[in-house]
């Protein structure tokens, strides 16, 4: 087992739990690294929470079928989410990316951008403005080479946390 966060900052810390509550903005059923490692080895779901000075920065949900990464701002608001699907042994594909914008320092959502990807290069985009109700949809074809990556080893999650893919 290795802790990759020590390479970045003494203030980063991994915590493990069954799941993260977006409503309560806290971890449910916290457990230690040994139990999380067992979950990983036995392909049981668990959540890894990277905190920076006590605030959640990245929340990584890991199951045998998918991996999701949520990015949190200083107000503990999820502003970006990636859903990777396990497509074959050891490989995942970024299937969905969602970005939220908020009103100033509140939890009120102003808009979302949702991107859906297929291995063939098909890309669908939906932009929703919550104040006007306007929805804009687009479809295109493009390279999805950067959507492929490897299934994470235990404790090695930071490579999944790249905002620009």
ZIURGI-V605076 format. One record per residue. RES is the residue in one letter. SS is DSSP state (alpha for helix, beta for strand, coil for the rest). OMEGA is omega in degrees with one decimal (* if undefined). D_LAST is the distance of its C-alpha to the last C-alpha in Angstrom with 2 decimals. Layout:
res/ss/omega/d_last
RES/SS/OMEGA/D_LAST
RES/SS/OMEGA/D_LAST
This chain:
res/ss/omega/d_last
X/coil/176.8/27.12
X/coil/179.0/25.12
X/coil/-175.9/23.76
X/alpha/-176.7/20.63
X/alpha/-179.1/20.79
X/alpha/177.9/23.92
X/alpha/-171.3/22.02
X/coil/-176.7/20.36
X/coil/176.3/23.13
X/coil/-178.5/26.50
X/coil/176.7/25.69
X/beta/178.1/22.85
X/beta/173.5/24.29
X/beta/171.1/23.32
X/beta/-176.2/25.42
X/beta/-178.2/25.74
X/beta/174.9/27.08
X/beta/179.6/27.54
X/beta/177.3/25.28
X/beta/175.6/24.12
X/beta/177.6/26.02
X/coil/-179.5/24.05
X/coil/-179.1/27.44
X/coil/-179.1/29.19
X/coil/177.7/26.16
X/beta/179.6/27.32
X/beta/175.5/27.20
X/beta/176.5/29.68
X/beta/179.8/31.73
X/beta/174.1/30.51
X/beta/-173.6/31.27
X/coil/-176.7/31.21
X/alpha/179.5/28.99
X/alpha/179.3/31.51
X/alpha/178.0/31.37
X/alpha/178.3/27.56
X/alpha/177.3/27.74
X/alpha/176.2/30.30
X/alpha/-178.9/28.17
X/alpha/-178.0/25.35
X/alpha/-177.2/27.91
X/coil/178.2/29.59
X/coil/175.0/26.45
X/coil/-178.3/27.40
X/coil/173.3/24.98
X/beta/-179.4/24.38
X/beta/174.5/22.21
X/beta/-178.7/21.09
X/beta/175.5/21.03
X/beta/178.1/19.98
X/beta/176.0/22.21
X/beta/-174.7/22.44
X/coil/175.5/26.10
X/coil/-179.8/26.77
X/beta/177.5/24.11
X/beta/179.2/21.38
X/beta/177.1/17.93
X/beta/175.0/15.96
X/beta/-175.5/17.56
X/beta/175.9/16.71
X/beta/-176.5/18.82
X/beta/173.9/19.62
X/coil/178.2/21.81
X/coil/-176.3/22.79
X/coil/-178.7/21.12
X/beta/175.2/17.83
X/beta/175.2/15.72
X/beta/178.7/14.45
X/beta/177.1/12.89
X/beta/-179.7/14.22
X/beta/-177.1/13.76
X/beta/178.1/17.15
X/coil/-176.7/18.60
X/coil/176.9/21.99
X/coil/-179.8/23.86
X/coil/174.4/22.43
X/coil/177.3/20.75
X/beta/-179.2/17.69
X/beta/179.4/15.32
X/beta/178.1/12.09
X/beta/174.1/12.11
X/beta/172.5/10.18
X/beta/177.0/12.67
X/beta/176.0/12.47
X/beta/173.8/15.61
X/beta/-175.0/17.61
X/beta/175.6/18.25
X/beta/-176.9/20.40
X/coil/175.6/21.84
X/coil/-178.9/19.37
X/beta/176.5/16.24
X/beta/-179.3/13.90
X/beta/178.0/11.80
X/beta/-175.2/9.39
X/beta/-175.1/12.13
X/beta/172.4/11.79
X/beta/-179.9/9.89
X/beta/177.7/12.54
X/beta/178.7/12.94
X/beta/169.3/16.53
X/beta/-176.6/18.60
X/beta/175.5/21.95
X/coil/178.0/25.29
X/coil/-177.2/25.91
X/coil/-179.7/26.63
X/coil/174.8/27.33
X/coil/-178.9/25.77
X/coil/-179.4/26.42
X/beta/176.9/23.37
X/beta/-177.7/23.28
X/beta/172.0/20.50
X/beta/170.8/17.64
X/beta/-179.8/14.83
X/beta/176.5/14.13
X/beta/174.5/11.89
X/beta/-175.5/13.25
X/beta/171.9/12.19
X/coil/-178.6/14.71
X/coil/-178.8/14.83
X/coil/-177.6/16.89
X/coil/176.9/14.18
X/beta/179.5/15.64
X/beta/175.7/13.59
X/beta/-179.2/15.58
X/beta/174.0/15.13
X/beta/174.9/17.67
X/beta/-177.5/18.35
X/beta/176.6/21.30
X/beta/-174.9/23.44
X/coil/-179.4/25.68
X/coil/-179.3/28.29
X/coil/-175.6/29.06
X/coil/-178.8/28.13
X/coil/177.1/26.41
X/beta/178.4/23.85
X/beta/179.4/21.87
X/beta/177.7/20.48
X/beta/173.3/18.78
X/beta/177.7/18.06
X/beta/177.4/16.60
X/beta/-179.3/15.91
X/coil/179.3/13.07
X/coil/175.7/11.19
X/coil/-179.4/9.32
X/alpha/-179.2/9.54
X/alpha/178.5/6.06
X/alpha/-179.5/7.09
X/beta/172.5/9.97
X/beta/-178.3/10.92
X/beta/174.6/14.35
X/coil/-174.0/16.25
X/coil/167.1/16.78
X/coil/-179.7/20.10
X/coil/177.7/22.07
X/coil/-178.3/21.17
X/coil/-173.5/18.05
X/coil/-170.2/15.25
X/alpha/178.8/13.51
X/alpha/176.3/10.92
X/alpha/-171.1/9.69
X/coil/175.5/9.62
X/coil/-178.5/6.61
X/coil/-178.8/6.24
X/coil/179.0/3.79
X/coil/*/0.00
